[in-house]
Amino acid sequence: MQKTPRANRIHIGIFGKRNTGKSSLLNKITDQEVALVSDFAGTTTDPVYKNMEIPSVGPVVFIDTAGFDDVGELGELRIQKTKEAIKKCDIALFLFSKEDLKSDIEYYKDIKSNGVKMVPILSKIDTIDYKEDFLNDLKSDIKEEIIFISSNTGDGIDNLIARIKKESDSVKEKDITGKLVKEDSLVLLVMPIDIQAPKGRLILPQVQTIREILDKKAVVISVTLDKLDLALKSLNRSPDIIITDSQAFKEVYDKKPEDSLLTSFSVLFASYKGDIDYFVESTKYFEKLNENSKVLIAEACTHPPLEEDIGRVKIPRMLRKKYGENMEIDFVRGDDFPDKLDKYDLVIHCGACMFNRKHVLSRLDIAKLENTPMTNYGMTIAYMKGVLGKVSLP
């Protein structure tokens, strides 16, 4: 479980004002001194991430955040980091303070409006006496069951874990291959080994796809592009589906048996991580692009630029070849992403194997709110190579 990629873990954020016991709670749940704790308000600066496994829940990652009431220029930067963490969270543990309940309620509802499952908490019950009027006001505003805890004594922690389990059960886990692969399907994977697949290992989407296919009790065969002809001749029947690296779409399509479906890892991840319907709908905007259009390319990885990198080199080259060398293309990487997208004619996102689904959907929410088309690498390459209408969607 400790080797489970962070992108595949349920993300649980811990939020509240400074000195409400957020870091102490994280340390208590994980039974480790993960976060620095002191009586001085504002001890937590950047979000602290901690992977762990919760029995009956599975692999999760906790995010300890700075207080949303932080002050000063640095405080504003810390609050911005906290807001970025919200975009990744499936579940939020919100610690209410005894002071200024109104601001707590406003922040609580703001987090909830992002589609996050909320767990309201009153901490430090061994040292704080919460009056009945305060409790009644809180309950009437949030209309949720409140968890009472003490990170010092451990009181209420079991109830909190049970609540986390309840909320995690409602976080839907999607298939990568959907209905395209079922038991006994014959699946052929075409996996070009290039600079983005370092020697000795496969990239994460390929590994995850293979594992899911095996879990579905299907038959999976993996080849590189140069051995595709040999692989097809060696089989006694056509593959039910061929899953390829998007960069090889056209070459694989030209060689695939007529009765075999075709898709790519990136297309599968468009559904697994995001909203494939919106991604597909957004491909119509390729017809409207021209040399004066402005495109944003977003990738989750933060690796140094690679020679012939798909997002930074190959896709921009395809776009400029088709629409004109002066097309303006911007890039963002990692957690960087604009709060507004209205200046862009199209956003092209990577497969997001390093992000959890909630993070990708939060970016899609920005695009949808501003009616900005957004698609992904696989859809883009399929369109550019003229095979988009022939690609099977999960």
N, C-alpha and C positions, 0 to 999 in steps of 0.2 A: 504493500500500500504506500510506503514512503517513496517508491519510485514512480507512482502515478503522476503524470504531468500536471502541473498546476492548472492548465487549461481544462482538464477533465475533472476538476474538483469543484464541489459546491463552495461558493465564496460567501463567507459570513463576516460582515463588517460590524465593528463595535463603535457606536457613535454616542455623542453627548457633549456636554460642556466640559471644560477643564476641571480636573479634580473630582470627577464623579465616580472614579474607580474603574475606568475602562482598562487600563493596563494591568491593574490588580486582578481583574476578572479574567483577562487573557492568561495571565500566569497561573491562576487557579485552575482554569479549565485544562490547560496543557500540562499542569503539574511541573512547570519549568519556569525559570526566571528569563522569560523571553523578552519582556519589555521592561525598561527602566521605570522604577516607581519611586516617587518622592512626594512630600507634602507641598512641594512648590508647583503652582499652577503652570501648565504649559511644558511639562517635561517631555511629552511625546511631540516630536516634530514631524518628520516624514512618516507615512504609514509603515507599520511593522507587519510583515507577512509571516505567518507560521503555518506550515503544513502539518496535519496530524490526521489520525483516523479515529472516528467516533464509533464505537460498537453499535451496530444496528443502523448506522447512518452511512458509514463508509469514509472514503478519503475526502477531507475538506481542507480549506485554507482559511484561517482567521486573519482579519485585517484590523489592526489596532490603529485608530486614527487620532489626529490632533483634535482638541476641543474646538467646536464651531464658534465659540465666543472668544477665540484668541484675538490679541490686540497688536497694533503696530504694523509696520511694513512687513516684517517677517511673519507676523501673525496672519496677514492677508494671504501670503504665499502658502502657509500651512493649511489655511482653510480651503484654498484652491486645490491642494493635494487631496484633502478630505472629500471635496466634491467629485474629484476624478475617481476616487475609490468607490463612490456610490454607484457609478456606471457599471462596475464589475460585480456588484453584490446581488446574490440571489436572496439572501436573508440578512436583515439588519437587527442587531441587538442594540436597543436604544436605552441608555441609562438617563433617567430623568433626575434633575436636581431639585432641591427643595426651594430654590430661589428662582424667581421669574419664570413661572410655569408657562406663561403665554409664549415666550420665545422658544421654549422647548417644544410646545405643541406645534408651532409654525414649522420648525425644522423637521419634526417627526412627520408631519403631513407632506412636506416637500420631498423627503426621502421616499415615502410611500407612493407618491405620484409617479415615481420612476419605475413602478411595477415591482418593488421590492417587498418580500414577505417580512412583516414587522413583528418584533418581539419586544414589548415594553417591559422595562426593568426598573425596580427601585432597589438600589444597592446600599451597602453599609447599614443594614438593618440592626446590627449589633451596637451601633453608635448613634443612629439617627431615629428620632421618633416622628413618624409621619402622621400628622393629625387627620382626623376623620374628614374635616372639610376639604383638606387638600386632596385626599384620596377620592372623595366624591366628585370634585371638579375634574380631576384627571380622568376618572372612569367615564364621565359623561362626555368628555371631549374625544377620547380615542376609541371608546367602545370595544376594547380588547381586554383579554385577561392579562393582568399584570403579574409578573414574576418577582417575588421578593427574595433577595439574596444577601449573603455576606461572604465576601472573598476571604475574610479573616478566619471565620469559623467553618466555612463550607456550607452553611445553611442555604437551602434552596437551589444548590448547584444541580442536584439530581433532577429537580423539576425543570430547570432550565434546559438540561440535556434532552429531557423528554419532549419539551416544546420544540427544540431544534429538530428533533427527529420528525415530529408531526409536520413542521413546515417544509422540511426537506423532502418528504414524501410527495408534496405537491409540486416540486420542481421537476418538470417532465424531462426525461432523458430520451433523446432522439436516436434513431438508428443512423448510421452513416450511409448505408446502401438502401435503406428503405425497403420497398417492395421489389426492387430490382434483383435482389438475391434472396433465395429461399433455400430450404434444405435440398441437397443433392444438385443444386445448380453447379454448372461448370463455369468457373470464372477465370479469365486470362488477364493477368496484370502486365502491362507494358511499362517498364520503369527505366527510362533513360538514366544512366549513371553519369551525371555531369558535375560541374564544380560546386553546385549547391547540395550535392550528396557526398559529404566527405568520405574519404577512403575508410572502409571497414564498417560502415553503418548505412542504414536507409534513413530517409527523412521521416519525420513523425507521422504525417498523413498516410504514408504507405504502410507503416507498421500498424497503425490503428485499424486501417482497412483490412489488412490481412487477418488481424486478430478477430475482428467482427465476423468475417467470412467463415473462419474456422469455428467460431461460436455458433454460427447458424448451421453447422454441419454440412457446409457446401465444400466443393472441391476447388482449390485455388492453385493456379500455376503462374509462376512469375518468370518473365523474360525481359531482356533488354531489346531495344528496337531492332538492332541488327540481327537478332535471332527470331524475329516474329515469323518469318516464312517457315523456318525449321519447326517452330513450335506448332504452327497450324497444320503442317504436313504430318506431324507426329501424333496428332489427336485422331481418334476414330469417329469423332463427331464435332460439329461446330460448337464453340463456346456459347453459352447462353448470353453472356455479356463480356465485353472487353472493356477494361478500365485502364485508361492510358494517362500518361503525363500530358497535360494540355498542349505542350509545345509540339507534340507528335500527332496531334489530331488528324491532320490531312494525310500524313503517311500511313497511319493506322486505318483510317477510313478507306483509303484506296485498296488496302489489302484484306480487309476483314470479310468473312463470309457474309453473304446477303442476309442470312437469318440470325446473325449475331447482333445484339444491341451494342451500342457504343456510348461510353461516357468518360469522364475524367475524374481524377482525384479532386481537382479544384471545383468542379461542378457538384460533386457529392458534398463537399464541405460548404458550398453555398447554401445548401439545405440544412446540413448538420449544425452550422454555426449561425446562420442568418435566416432571411426571408427569401426563399428562392423565387417566389412569385414576383416580388418586387425587383429582384435581380433580372429576371427574364423580361419583365415589362420595360425595364430601363434600357435594355439592348436596342429598343426601337429608336432611341435617341442617337444612335450611331449614324442614322440616316440624316440627322439634322446638323451634324458637326461640320465645321469647315476650318480653314486656316486661322480664322480669328477666334475660334472657340477656346475656352479655358478649361483644362482638365486637372483634377486632383487625383494623384495615385497614393494610396495609403497602404502601408504594410505594417504588420504586427512586429516583425523581427527588427532588431536594432544592430544586426551584424554589419561590419565594415563593407563598403561597396565591393562587389565581386565582378570579375570580368564576365561579360555577357549575362549579367544579372537580369532575371526575367522582368522584375518590376522597374528597375532603374535604367535598363538598357533596351531590352527586347521589345517590350510593349510600347515605350515611347518611340522607338524606331518604326514600329508598325504604324502607329498613329500618324507620325509625321510623313511617312511615305505615302499614306492614303490621303491625308488632308492638307499637307503642306508643311514645309520645314519650319515655318514661323509659328506653328501652333504653340501656345503657352501651356506648359505642363509643370505643376507644382508637386512636391513630394512631402509627405509626413511619415514619421516612423515611430514605432513603439506606442507609448501612451499619448503622444502628441496628436491632436485632432482639433480642427477649428470648431468653435461654438456656433459659427454661422457658415453656411455653404452657398448662400445666394449668389456669390460672384462666379460660381462654377457651373459649367454647362453639363458636366458629368463627373461623377466620382467612381474610381475603379479601385476596389479593395482586394487585398490578397486573400488567400484561403483562410487566414486567421487561425492556423493550427495552434498558435501560441496564446490565443485569447479564449476565454470562456464565452458561451453563447450570449449571455447577458450583456457582455461588453460590446459585441458586434451589434446586437439589437438596439443598444443605446445610441450607437452611431446611425443606425438606420432610422431611428426616431427623429433625429435631427434632419436627415435628408427628407423624410416624408413630410415633416412639419413645414419645410420650405419648398416642397415640390421639386426637390433636386434629384434627378435620376442617379441611381447608384447600382453598380453591378460589380462583378469580381473578375479576377484574372482569367479563369477558365472560360467564362461566358465571352469575355473580350476576344480571347484567342480564337475560340470557335467561330465567332462572327467574322473576324479578320481572315480566317482561312476558308470561309464559305461553307462551314459544316454545322452551324448552330441549329438549323432546323432538323438535322439528322441525329442530334445528340439526345440520348434518353435521360430524363430527369427523375430523381428519386421521389 
